[in-house]
Each structure stands twice: as structure tokens, then as C-alpha cells.
Amino acid sequence: MIKLFRKIRQNLLNEGKTTKYFKYAIGEIVLVVIGILIALSINNWNELRKERSKEQKILVELLSQFKDNLVQLEDKIHQRKLIIKGSKRALELMDTKTVVPMDTLTVILSPLILAPTFDPIDNEIMTAENLQLIRNDSLRHYLTTFSSGIVDFKDQESEWVDIYRNIIVEHLIDLGISRNIQISFFLSPDNLSFLNDKTMIEEIKLSGSTTLPAVEEILSDKKLEGILASAVTLNIGLNWESDGYRKKIKTILNLIENEIE
């Protein structure tokens, strides 16, 4: 093709048709430019198609990831509600000086050994490079800010986890009811929402302690009272925060579903 164009130009020059030569040369340049533009357009279209295909793959993975995050968060909220409910009930018994059977009391107190923490799935998909491929500005904003907020939330969660590890475990042992609370915990279905295979509890074959303190002694324990009060206030606050993240996750899921073709 190039040789043909060169030959035509040469013939025009040889024939002295300078004006036609220049017109032809300009036309040839225009054709070349058009060809380049078409090639660039095709290349850009291919690149855009690849980006859109990659975006769809990212969105599908994010949809699955945030559905799992929502399930996990709902479970943590449920566990905290158990802690709050049990702690409030125990405080009522303390305030009214109501004596209940020891088995009932250990069931009420059993959620205290829960230390729920929200650990959203963190994988390589949430990179800045991948997020830039997402065209929806609102979705990209929610995804970008989601992880940064979790850091502060986990700091708040650690306050209850520290109380559990450093105070509750030791104090239940000191009170002499730790063994029975452990048994009551695993015998209560409400406490085991996190456990997929409930048959696993069959491995726990423990009998209760035969040397338990009096219920009145436990219900008059001031340190336990303080623990219960902290359990209520801290976990209510954490569930307030959790509810905010639940709404944010649902918004993200809705935006992702609208973008998936």
C-alpha cells in the first residue's frame, strides 16, 4: 500500500501536476491521521472493555465479601445483646436482693465470657488501584472510608476485651463460679450463635463444682456489680457503633448490586 502511494506521488510529480500532488499528499496525510485515530479508538475501546470487565469482577467479589461482613457483624451485635441482657438481669437481682437457684444465676452470668470483636474480611481486592476502577463515586467513597473507620472501632472493642481478659476471667475464678459458668455457657443455645457445628459441644464433658459459694454472696459482690455495669454501658455503646456500620454495609451492598451488570 505504501509503495502504491509513493508511485502515485512520483507519477504526479513527473507529469508536472504539482497542485494535484499537494492535494493528494494532504489527502494521504489525512487518511494516515484517520487511520491512527481509528487505531487509537480501537485500542482505547479495548482498554476500556478490559477495565469494565475487571470492575465487574471486583464488584462481584466485594458483594460476597460485604455479605459475609454483614453476617459477622449481626452475630457480634447479637452476642453483645446477650451480654447486656444477662448483665442487666443480674443487676436487677442485686438491686432487689432476689435469690435464685445457682444454676439460674450461672446461666444469667454466662454471656460475660463472650468477647465479640468485628473482624471484617481484609484482602487484596480493597487496593487503591482496584478502587479507582469503580466508576460510581458514592460507592468508591464508602469503600475507601470503610476500612479507616474500623481501626477506631476496634480500639473501642479492645476496651471490653481487656476487661474480659484481665478482670472478668480472674474474678469469676476468685468467686468460685468460673467452672459452672463455663458449663452454663455451652449449655445455652443463645450463647452459641457463633458455632456452626453445635455437635462440637458434646466434647465438653464437665460436671459442676460441688463447692460453690452461696448465691447471696455472689449477688452482694461489689466488684461483680462494677463489672456488670461496665458490661452494659460498654456493649451498648459498641452496638450503637455497630449499627452505624450495619447501615453502611447495607448501603455498600445496595450500591454494588446496582452496578453489577
PABA-198748 format. One record per residue: x, y, z of N, C-alpha, C in turn. Coordinates in steps of 0.05 Angstrom, whole numbers. Atoms other than C-alpha are relative to their C-alpha. Layout:
BEGIN
<r <X Y Z> <X Y Z> <X Y Z>>
...
This chain:
BEGIN
<r <17 -24 0> <0 0 0> <18 25 0>>
<r <-18 -23 -1> <57 48 17> <14 4 -26>>
<r <-13 -2 26> <92 32 -48> <-19 12 -21>>
<r <20 -10 19> <28 46 -86> <-3 30 3>>
<r <2 -29 -5> <21 115 -53> <24 14 -11>>
<r <-25 -12 9> <94 130 -68> <1 2 -30>>
<r <0 1 30> <85 111 -141> <-19 21 -11>>
<r <19 -20 9> <24 155 -149> <11 28 3>>
<r <-12 -27 -4> <60 215 -119> <22 5 -20>>
<r <-22 -3 19> <120 203 -164> <-10 6 -28>>
<r <12 -4 27> <76 199 -226> <-10 29 -2>>
<r <11 -27 1> <42 265 -208> <23 20 -2>>
<r <-23 -18 2> <110 299 -199> <12 -1 -28>>
<r <-12 3 26> <136 271 -264> <-17 13 -22>>
<r <19 -12 20> <74 296 -301> <-3 30 5>>
<r <1 -29 -6> <84 365 -270> <-26 9 12>>
<r <25 -7 -13> <18 363 -234> <4 6 30>>
<r <-8 -7 -28> <44 398 -172> <-24 5 18>>
<r <24 -5 -16> <-24 422 -148> <-14 -26 8>>
<r <13 26 -6> <-54 353 -153> <17 -16 19>>
<r <-18 14 -18> <8 326 -119> <-4 8 29>>
<r <3 -9 -28> <0 370 -58> <-28 -8 11>>
<r <26 8 -9> <-75 356 -55> <0 -30 8>>
<r <-2 29 -5> <-60 282 -59> <15 -5 26>>
<r <-17 4 -23> <-5 288 -7> <-16 7 26>>
<r <17 -8 -23> <-53 325 40> <-21 -22 6>>
<r <20 21 -3> <-106 273 28> <12 -26 13>>
<r <-14 24 -11> <-56 218 43> <6 4 30>>
<r <-5 -6 -28> <-37 252 108> <-25 -3 16>>
<r <26 2 -14> <-110 258 127> <-8 -29 4>>
<r <6 29 -3> <-120 184 113> <17 -13 21>>
<r <-17 11 -20> <-60 167 155> <-9 8 28>>
<r <9 -10 -27> <-85 211 213> <-25 -14 8>>
<r <25 14 -6> <-154 180 208> <5 -29 8>>
<r <-8 28 -7> <-122 111 209> <11 -2 28>>
<r <-12 0 -27> <-82 129 271> <-22 4 21>>
<r <21 -5 -19> <-144 157 305> <-18 -24 4>>
<r <16 24 -2> <-184 95 289> <14 -21 16>>
<r <-15 20 -16> <-128 51 316> <0 7 29>>
<r <1 -9 -28> <-125 93 379> <-27 -5 13>>
<r <27 4 -10> <-200 89 387> <-5 -29 6>>
<r <3 29 -4> <-199 14 379> <16 -9 25>>
<r <-17 7 -23> <-142 9 429> <-13 10 26>>
<r <13 -11 -24> <-178 55 479> <-25 -16 7>>
<r <24 15 -5> <-242 15 470> <7 -27 13>>
<r <-9 26 -11> <-205 -50 484> <9 3 29>>
<r <-9 -5 -28> <-172 -20 546> <-24 5 18>>
<r <23 -6 -16> <-239 7 570> <-16 -25 5>>
<r <15 25 -3> <-272 -61 558> <14 -17 22>>
<r <-15 15 -20> <-217 -94 599> <-4 11 28>>
<r <5 -13 -26> <-226 -43 655> <-28 -6 11>>
<r <27 5 -8> <-301 -53 656> <-3 -29 9>>
<r <1 29 -8> <-292 -129 658> <13 -4 27>>
<r <-14 2 -25> <-243 -122 715> <-17 12 23>>
<r <17 -13 -20> <-290 -74 751> <-23 -19 9>>
<r <22 18 -6> <-347 -125 746> <10 -23 18>>
<r <-11 22 -17> <-302 -180 775> <5 10 29>>
<r <-5 -11 -27> <-282 -134 833> <-27 4 15>>
<r <26 -5 -12> <-355 -116 846> <-12 -26 10>>
<r <11 26 -8> <-376 -189 849> <14 -10 25>>
<r <-15 8 -23> <-320 -204 898> <-7 17 25>>
<r <7 -18 -22> <-337 -143 940> <-28 -7 11>>
<r <27 7 -9> <-410 -164 942> <0 -24 19>>
<r <-3 24 -18> <-392 -232 971> <13 7 26>>
<r <-15 -7 -24> <-343 -201 1019> <-17 16 20>>
<r <16 -17 -18> <-391 -149 1047> <-25 -15 10>>
<r <22 17 -11> <-448 -200 1053> <11 -16 24>>
<r <-12 14 -22> <-401 -241 1097> <5 18 24>>
<r <-5 -20 -21> <-382 -178 1136> <-26 6 15>>
<r <26 -6 -13> <-456 -164 1149> <-9 -23 18>>
<r <7 24 -16> <-469 -235 1174> <16 0 26>>
<r <-18 0 -24> <-409 -230 1221> <-8 22 19>>
<r <7 -23 -17> <-429 -161 1246> <-26 -5 15>>
<r <25 7 -13> <-500 -184 1260> <4 -19 23>>
<r <-6 19 -21> <-472 -241 1301> <13 13 24>>
<r <-13 -15 -22> <-428 -194 1342> <-20 17 15>>
<r <21 -16 -13> <-487 -149 1355> <-17 -18 18>>
<r <16 19 -16> <-527 -210 1379> <15 -8 25>>
<r <-15 8 -24> <-471 -231 1426> <0 22 21>>
<r <0 -22 -19> <-467 -162 1456> <-27 4 14>>
<r <26 -1 -12> <-542 -162 1467> <-4 -21 22>>
<r <0 20 -21> <-534 -226 1506> <14 9 25>>
<r <-16 -10 -23> <-481 -194 1550> <-17 21 14>>
<r <16 -21 -12> <-526 -133 1561> <-24 -11 15>>
<r <24 12 -13> <-588 -174 1576> <7 -15 26>>
<r <-7 15 -24> <-553 -221 1625> <10 18 22>>
<r <-11 -18 -21> <-516 -164 1660> <-22 17 13>>
<r <23 -15 -11> <-580 -123 1668> <-16 -17 19>>
<r <15 18 -17> <-616 -183 1696> <14 -5 26>>
<r <-16 5 -25> <-560 -197 1746> <-1 24 18>>
<r <1 -25 -16> <-560 -124 1768> <-27 3 13>>
<r <27 -1 -12> <-635 -128 1779> <-2 -19 24>>
<r <0 19 -23> <-624 -189 1824> <15 12 23>>
<r <-15 -13 -22> <-572 -150 1863> <-16 22 13>>
<r <15 -23 -11> <-616 -88 1870> <-24 -9 17>>
<r <24 9 -15> <-677 -127 1893> <6 -21 20>>
<r <-8 21 -18> <-637 -177 1933> <-17 -25 -3>>
<r <15 24 7> <-673 -233 1897> <19 -24 -2>>
<r <-16 24 0> <-644 -302 1909> <-12 -20 -20>>
<r <9 20 20> <-648 -351 1850> <18 -24 3>>
<r <-17 24 -1> <-621 -422 1843> <27 6 -13>>
<r <-27 -5 11> <-546 -425 1828> <1 -6 -30>>
<r <0 6 29> <-559 -458 1760> <-12 23 -16>>
<r <13 -23 13> <-604 -400 1741> <20 24 -1>>
<r <-19 -22 -1> <-552 -349 1763> <23 -3 -19>>
<r <-23 4 18> <-495 -381 1725> <-8 3 -30>>
<r <10 -4 27> <-538 -382 1662> <-2 30 -6>>
<r <3 -29 4> <-553 -308 1671> <28 14 -4>>
<r <-27 -12 1> <-479 -292 1681> <17 -11 -23>>
<r <-17 13 19> <-453 -338 1627> <8 17 -24>>
<r <-9 -16 22> <-452 -286 1570> <24 18 6>>
<r <-23 -16 -7> <-398 -249 1609> <26 -11 -12>>
<r <-25 11 11> <-347 -296 1579> <1 3 -31>>
<r <-2 -7 29> <-363 -271 1509> <16 25 -3>>
<r <-16 -23 6> <-314 -222 1479> <-1 5 -30>>
<r <3 -3 30> <-341 -206 1409> <16 23 -11>>
<r <-14 -21 15> <-298 -168 1360> <-7 -3 -29>>
<r <6 0 29> <-316 -149 1289> <26 0 -16>>
<r <-24 3 16> <-262 -172 1241> <-7 -2 -29>>
<r <9 1 28> <-284 -153 1170> <22 -13 -17>>
<r <-18 13 18> <-253 -192 1114> <19 21 -12>>
<r <-20 -19 11> <-189 -157 1092> <17 -15 -20>>
<r <-16 13 20> <-159 -179 1026> <11 20 -20>>
<r <-14 -17 19> <-121 -151 967> <-18 15 -18>>
<r <18 -13 19> <-183 -130 930> <-5 29 6>>
<r <5 -27 -8> <-190 -66 970> <25 18 -3>>
<r <-24 -16 5> <-128 -34 940> <-9 26 -14>>
<r <6 -26 12> <-126 38 915> <-3 -3 -31>>
<r <1 5 29> <-113 13 844> <-27 -12 -8>>
<r <26 12 7> <-175 -31 844> <-23 19 5>>
<r <22 -18 -7> <-219 21 877> <-3 22 -22>>
<r <1 -21 21> <-201 71 822> <-15 -10 -25>>
<r <15 11 23> <-234 24 771> <-30 2 4>>
<r <29 -2 -6> <-301 33 806> <-10 28 -9>>
<r <10 -25 12> <-340 86 767> <-18 16 19>>
<r <20 -14 -18> <-393 101 820> <15 14 22>>
<r <-15 -16 -20> <-365 158 862> <-9 -6 29>>
<r <10 5 -27> <-410 144 922> <10 -26 10>>
<r <-10 26 -8> <-391 71 924> <29 1 6>>
<r <-28 -2 -4> <-318 87 917> <7 14 27>>
<r <-4 -15 -25> <-323 137 975> <-6 -18 24>>
<r <7 17 -23> <-358 87 1021> <21 -22 4>>
<r <-20 21 -2> <-307 33 1005> <26 11 11>>
<r <-26 -12 -9> <-248 80 1016> <-1 6 30>>
<r <1 -9 -28> <-273 105 1084> <-7 -23 19>>
<r <9 22 -17> <-298 38 1109> <22 -11 18>>
<r <-22 12 -15> <-231 8 1130> <12 19 20>>
<r <-12 -19 -18> <-205 72 1161> <-16 3 26>>
<r <17 -2 -24> <-264 76 1209> <2 -24 18>>
<r <-2 25 -15> <-256 4 1230> <22 1 21>>
<r <-22 -2 -18> <-190 20 1263> <-9 12 27>>
<r <10 -13 -24> <-223 67 1313> <-20 -18 15>>
<r <20 17 -12> <-280 18 1325> <13 -23 15>>
<r <-13 23 -13> <-232 -39 1341> <15 9 26>>
<r <-12 -11 -25> <-197 6 1392> <-21 0 22>>
<r <21 -1 -20> <-264 14 1427> <-7 -29 9>>
<r <5 28 -7> <-276 -61 1424> <21 -11 20>>
<r <-22 10 -16> <-209 -74 1456> <-4 7 30>>
<r <5 -8 -28> <-233 -38 1520> <-15 -23 14>>
<r <15 22 -12> <-284 -93 1533> <16 -26 1>>
<r <-17 24 1> <-236 -148 1511> <20 0 23>>
<r <-19 -3 -22> <-185 -122 1561> <-13 -6 27>>
<r <15 5 -25> <-237 -123 1617> <-5 -30 3>>
<r <5 29 0> <-255 -194 1598> <25 -16 8>>
<r <-24 15 -4> <-184 -219 1596> <13 5 28>>
<r <-15 -8 -24> <-155 -181 1655> <-16 1 26>>
<r <16 -3 -24> <-213 -175 1703> <-21 -22 3>>
<r <22 18 -2> <-273 -219 1688> <9 -29 5>>
<r <-10 28 -3> <-237 -286 1679> <10 -5 28>>
<r <-12 4 -26> <-197 -277 1742> <-20 2 23>>
<r <19 -4 -22> <-255 -252 1784> <-20 -23 2>>
<r <18 23 -1> <-301 -309 1765> <13 -23 13>>
<r <-15 21 -14> <-247 -356 1787> <1 5 30>>
<r <-1 -7 -29> <-239 -318 1853> <-27 -5 14>>
<r <27 4 -12> <-314 -322 1864> <-7 -30 3>>
<r <5 28 -2> <-311 -397 1854> <-22 -10 -18>>
<r <22 8 18> <-363 -399 1798> <8 -3 -29>>
<r <-9 1 27> <-320 -400 1736> <-7 -26 -14>>
<r <5 26 12> <-327 -474 1724> <-30 -3 -7>>
<r <29 2 5> <-403 -472 1729> <-10 19 -22>>
<r <7 -19 21> <-408 -411 1685> <8 -10 -27>>
<r <-9 12 26> <-367 -446 1631> <-20 -21 -9>>
<r <19 21 7> <-415 -504 1633> <-27 12 -9>>
<r <26 -14 7> <-477 -459 1632> <2 13 -27>>
<r <-4 -14 25> <-448 -421 1574> <-5 -19 -23>>
<r <1 19 23> <-442 -482 1529> <-26 -16 0>>
<r <26 13 0> <-510 -509 1550> <-22 19 -8>>
<r <20 -20 8> <-545 -445 1530> <1 5 -31>>
<r <-1 -3 29> <-563 -445 1455> <4 29 -9>>
<r <-3 -28 8> <-567 -369 1453> <29 9 -1>>
<r <-28 -8 -1> <-494 -364 1470> <17 -11 -23>>
<r <-16 15 19> <-472 -409 1413> <-7 7 -29>>
<r <7 -8 27> <-496 -369 1352> <25 0 -18>>
<r <-24 -1 16> <-423 -364 1330> <10 -28 -8>>
<r <-10 27 5> <-415 -440 1329> <-17 -13 -22>>
<r <15 12 22> <-434 -471 1262> <-8 -29 6>>
<r <5 28 -6> <-429 -543 1286> <-6 -3 30>>
<r <8 1 -28> <-468 -548 1351> <8 -27 13>>
<r <-8 26 -12> <-448 -621 1360> <27 1 13>>
<r <-27 -2 -12> <-379 -597 1379> <-1 2 30>>
<r <1 -4 -29> <-404 -581 1449> <-1 -26 15>>
<r <1 27 -12> <-411 -656 1461> <28 -7 11>>
<r <-27 5 -9> <-335 -655 1470> <5 11 29>>
<r <-3 -12 -26> <-344 -613 1533> <-16 -17 20>>
<r <14 18 -20> <-360 -664 1587> <10 7 28>>
<r <-8 -9 -27> <-355 -627 1653> <-25 -1 18>>
<r <21 -2 -21> <-396 -632 1716> <5 26 16>>
<r <-3 -25 -15> <-409 -572 1760> <16 -4 26>>
<r <-15 1 -24> <-368 -555 1821> <-18 -8 24>>
<r <15 8 -23> <-390 -586 1887> <5 19 24>>
<r <-7 -19 -22> <-361 -529 1929> <-6 29 -10>>
<r <7 -27 10> <-399 -467 1906> <-6 19 24>>
<r <8 -19 -20> <-408 -403 1946> <-30 4 0>>
<r <29 -6 -1> <-477 -380 1967> <-8 20 -21>>
<r <10 -19 20> <-518 -343 1916> <0 28 11>>
<r <1 -27 -13> <-527 -286 1966> <28 13 0>>
<r <-27 -10 -1> <-451 -279 1970> <8 11 -28>>
<r <-7 -9 27> <-444 -273 1894> <-15 26 -6>>
<r <16 -23 7> <-501 -223 1888> <6 25 17>>
<r <-8 -23 -16> <-471 -179 1941> <29 9 -6>>
<r <-28 -7 7> <-402 -176 1908> <1 26 -15>>
<r <-1 -27 11> <-386 -103 1893> <17 0 -26>>
<r <-16 0 24> <-332 -119 1842> <-16 -11 -24>>
<r <17 12 21> <-380 -163 1803> <-21 21 -9>>
<r <20 -21 7> <-431 -106 1806> <13 21 -19>>
<r <-14 -19 17> <-380 -59 1775> <5 -12 -28>>
<r <-4 14 26> <-363 -110 1721> <-26 0 -16>>
<r <26 2 14> <-437 -118 1704> <-8 28 -11>>
<r <7 -27 9> <-447 -42 1699> <17 7 -24>>
<r <-18 -6 23> <-387 -36 1652> <-9 -17 -24>>
<r <9 18 21> <-414 -95 1612> <-23 13 -15>>
<r <24 -12 12> <-479 -58 1600> <8 24 -16>>
<r <-5 -26 13> <-452 11 1583> <19 -3 -24>>
<r <-20 3 22> <-392 -11 1541> <-13 -14 -24>>
<r <11 16 23> <-431 -62 1499> <-23 14 -13>>
<r <20 -17 13> <-489 -15 1488> <13 20 -19>>
<r <-15 -19 17> <-440 37 1462> <11 -14 -25>>
<r <-11 14 23> <-407 -15 1417> <-22 -8 -20>>
<r <21 6 18> <-474 -36 1389> <-11 25 -14>>
<r <7 -24 14> <-491 36 1374> <19 4 -24>>
<r <-20 -2 22> <-426 39 1333> <-5 -22 -21>>
<r <5 22 18> <-442 -29 1303> <-24 5 -18>>
<r <24 -6 16> <-510 -5 1280> <7 19 -23>>
<r <-9 -18 21> <-476 51 1242> <15 -15 -22>>
<r <-14 16 20> <-431 1 1207> <-19 -19 -15>>
<r <20 17 13> <-490 -44 1193> <-14 16 -23>>
<r <13 -17 21> <-524 14 1156> <19 5 -23>>
<r <-20 -6 21> <-460 30 1119> <4 -25 -18>>
<r <-3 25 16> <-451 -43 1097> <-24 -4 -18>>
<r <24 3 16> <-523 -46 1073> <-1 20 -23>>
<r <-1 -20 22> <-513 18 1033> <20 -9 -21>>
<r <-21 10 19> <-449 -11 1002> <-11 -23 -17>>
<r <11 23 14> <-485 -75 984> <-21 9 -21>>
<r <20 -11 18> <-542 -36 952> <13 13 -24>>
<r <-14 -13 22> <-494 6 911> <14 -20 -18>>
<r <-14 21 16> <-454 -55 889> <-20 -14 -18>>
<r <20 15 15> <-517 -92 867> <-10 17 -24>>
<r <9 -17 22> <-538 -32 825> <21 3 -22>>
<r <-22 -3 19> <-470 -31 790> <6 -26 -15>>
<r <-6 26 13> <-466 -105 773> <-19 -4 -23>>
<r <16 3 25> <-489 -118 702> <-9 -29 -3>>
